[in-house]
Amino acid sequence: MTRNNIMGYFRRTPHQPKEGGSAGHETGPRALWLIAAYKLFKGVVLFAAGVGAVKLLHRNISFEVERWADLFRVDPNNHYIHRLLERFSIVDARKLKEFSVGTFIYSALQLTEGTGLLLGKSWAKYFTITSTSVFIPLEVYELAKRVSSPRLAVLLINIAVVAYLANELWRTAPARVKRSAGRRFIPPSP
């Protein structure tokens, strides 16, 4: 860079686009922040679920569910409470340990993605695309097994995240940016 280009770079206000950029591309950082917030939120919720599973390790789970239902003033004869008790009746300490380990690993993955995206790291975009894409076939399978609005929403959000990040990486690829600016890359001569 020449001295004029360097000085022009530092004088440019944050709202001015760089050379070859588009003036209307304000949504880029906002969308990345939104994706980062989504990933961080999921990571914190999963971490809390893992902590909850660890705390339930040596307790009577049915008793705890009944205690929480009483605490929130839920009718003990409620159909949903009975279904929840049925599901928790088959959970033992081994399954709780497996659940908590899996939850902590997935939480660490989500927190890593969210933090990397929040910091604007390009590796985080690749990492998020890869890790999110891996789970899309599983989500499609689960949706085909039983259609529900939350499952459909999660699938659509994950597809949108992958599509957006792939587009961002494609759009900001160094070779493509140089070609779009009308400059060819010429390697330095020895």
C-alpha positions, 0 to 999 in steps of 0.5 A: 500500500502506498502512503496515500492509500494507508492514510485514506484507509484510516481516514475512512469512517466506519460507514464508508465501504472499502474499495470494491465493497457495496454501500448497502451491505450493512446487514453483513455484520448484523447477520453475523452478530445474530448468528453468533448470538444464536450460537452463544444462546444455544451454548449457554442453554446446553451448558445449563442442561448439562449442569442440571443433568449432573445435579440429578445424577444421584437423586430420584428423578421422579421425585424431582419432577414432582417437586418442580411441578409442585413448585410451579403449581402444575396440576399433579394429575396433568397429562404432560406431567405423567408423560414426563414421569414416564420418560424419566422413569427409564433414565438411570445414572449411566444415561444421565452421565452420557447425556451430560457429557454429550451436552457439554461437548455440544455446548463447547462446540456452540460456544466456540462457534459463537465466540469465533463469529462474534470476534469476526474470525474467518475460521469460525465461518468454516467451522460453523458451516461444517458443524451445522451442515453435519446435523442437517441430515439428522434434523431432516430425518427427525422431521420426517419421522414426526413433523413439528413446528420447532423442528421445522424452525430449527432446520430452516434456521440452520439451513439459513445459517449455512447458506448465509455463511457460505455466501459470505465466504464466497463473496469475500474470497481473496481471489474473487475480491481481487478479480472483482476490483479489476486487479490481477494478482501478480506474484512478486518477482524473485 
